Amino acid sequence: MGVWRVCEAPSGLPTPPRGLVCGLGSALGPAPAAMFAAPLRRARRSLFLAGSIAMATAGRAKPPGPPRYTNRLINEKSPYLLQHAHNPVDWYPWGQEAFDKAKKENKLIFLSVGYSTCHWCHVMEEESFQNKEIGAIMNENFVCIKVDREERPDVDKVYMTFVQATSGGGGWPMSVWLTPDLKPFAGGTYFPPEDSARRIGFRTLLLRIAEQWRQNKDALLESSQKILEALLAMSQIRVQGQQSPPPSEKVLATCFQQLSNSYDEDYGGFSESPKFPTPVNLNFLFTYWALHRATPEGARALQMALHTLRMMAHGGIHDHIGQGFHRYSTDQHWHVPHFEKMLYDQGQLAAAYSKAYQISGDEFFADVAGDILLYVSRDLGDQAGGFYSAEDADSYPTAESSEKREGAFCVWGAEEIRALLPDPVEGAAEGTTLGDVFMHHYGVKEDGNVSPMQDPHQELKGKNVLIIRSSPELTAARFGLEQGRLSALLRDSQHRLRAARAQRPRPHLDTKMLASWNGLMISGFAQAGAALARQEYVSRAVQAAGFLRRHLFDPASGRLLRSCYRGEDSAVEQSAVPIQGFLEDYVFVIQALFDLYEASLDQSWLEWALQLQHTQDKLFWDPKGFAYFSSEAGDSSLLLRLKDDQDGAEPNANSVTVTNLLRAACYSGHTEWVEKAGQILAAFSERLQKIPLALPEMARATAVFHHTLKQVVVCGDPQGEDTKEMLRCVHSVFSPNKPRRASSLARLYPSPARGP
């Protein structure tokens, strides 16, 4: 099973209102599909609960005065765990101390998983975890554990697999009840604090589960064991018999057709609502076009990708004042976003817009890529060179406000814009102000432009989310302006609004720095630097890669670390017990180092990438079933060792590593990596042939595997202008089967015996 982020639902499930977490059924409700066999159905028969979706109160209150409570999370580094350090709940971090307490006291475990910029995590904290009475119930009956899913994706994956399999969806906050030996038996996501006419509340849920543990302990233990066995059976991904990699043409054709069938012809994207950027889909379409550019299907693939990127850039999901992209759109039109900004989105989208520029030559796409990289450098960049994880959706509307509101930092009232842009516009009709031009172009309305359907808690009432409603040509014609003059006016207006917004309280910044997401962002800078011929982007990627090597790599063991943190005086800090890197950390960092080598020609990045690939093979490879596990062996607290089977907000690590292995083989001559790439495709063969839409990045990789890579070797002085010009020419062309390799005479590497 794959993992969805907040409000991201599996295909076919009803979509919740804006900001609402979906998949709130529990293990106690009906199974969503036939994929769960009889053992799991029998395991659920003794269970009795049903979690459900509920509206929450809007706004997060500013805590008055010093905290009344402090729990052991105060000793953690994670911004998410620290947000809960003053709850009346006796929280434990994930670890042996909590496990021992549960066994010693024979108590159930309540596991709560989220992340620091999660809107509904904030809501559940305010409603339930800050409630003294609910906290007392939790402390009396359970050992309560908090997990930052971005720190511990391994823990999150195990229990999200359970929640999705038994409820039909998933999201954060994730709430799961475990036996003292960590086996799940009930779970969901967000629960409201109290009962209503149609749904059970968190308080009642806690009391009923505690009562069941006292009265029906044996039944719960039996059920949890059967659930675990069924999850283990359904989560195995392995080669069946003599299975070989699937034929790329069939996989590509099926994936293209499935994407085409779900494509929104009017607004782009691949669903009605909510709408996510899904860069993996766009990258697949670019590759499909490159391989079929003379066909109608190839032309349609390119049109789908470019139109989607244009509509996203015009929409409210794109921050037209502060740059960068919000997490997703709650509506079909890319208009009203969920306002958090995630680093992994910025990295992947910067690369996607750079590819769009390579293919089309349209400066519009280059400008958007530059816009993203400006935001990341300015707002997510650490002074030591790394990148922070995210900015929150919620913030205080003013410095005097006592409650946070979603989107408060980003939205505008019409009167506010008029006050900021009162200047008369020379050459336009008499009485036309700069505000008139700006408001027309960005769809601003006097009473706000957000539909109540997208604003169930009225947090955005009377406010405007900027969205380009008119082309520059039409706006210029409307006011009788030259297009160059219009562009200057809009730039001036954006500058003024940006200065005004800088006076507002900023959203919470998650200053955790993750190896995997930094890898995605390094790729974004490196690919944009090469494609757009912008050396400053390559230099920023070099700076970030140096940060990884200093702070998230242990040279003694040759292993990556998962995370580090901005500490006091902005120093970079580590946890008391550093978290070891997971598969995704290795895969995304290796990809980044290949991209950086190809953009910079610095051999040290290539050598480090090959070193990390060897380490990845030792730590995560499955020699029996093939492909890579998401986590290392040997952690007794993990009930399942999983392999992700879908590309989501971030691409599946096994999907990306297929291409990594082929690139590594080309540069090193180690043909065993070509063999490993084929074995991964064989392990996922059935899924690739039936529903490649779930794995568009891996579907794209099948083409790279089956088509011989075209190596491009540039010989010459790396500092010579003629060499640099040749490299610019090479980088200006999009070719999915080009290993994007360029070398000086002193840096040539042998080709593998077999072209992958």
Helices and strands as residue ranges (DSSP letters): H 38-44, E 60-61, G 72-75, H 79-83, E 91-93, H 96-105, E 108-114, H 119-124, I 125-129, H 132-141, E 142-148, H 153-167, E 174-178, E 184-188, H 202-215, H 217-234, H 248-262, H 279-291, H 296-314, E 328-329, E 337-338, E 341-342, H 343-360, H 363-375, I 376-380, E 390-391, E 394-395, E 403-406, H 414-420, H 434-441, G 452-454, H 472-479, H 483-501, E 509-510, E 512-514, H 515-531, H 535-551, E 553-554, E 559-560, E 563-566, G 568-570, E 572-573, H 583-600, H 603-620, H 653-668, H 672-683, H 685-690, G 692-694, H 696-706, H 721-731, G 745-747
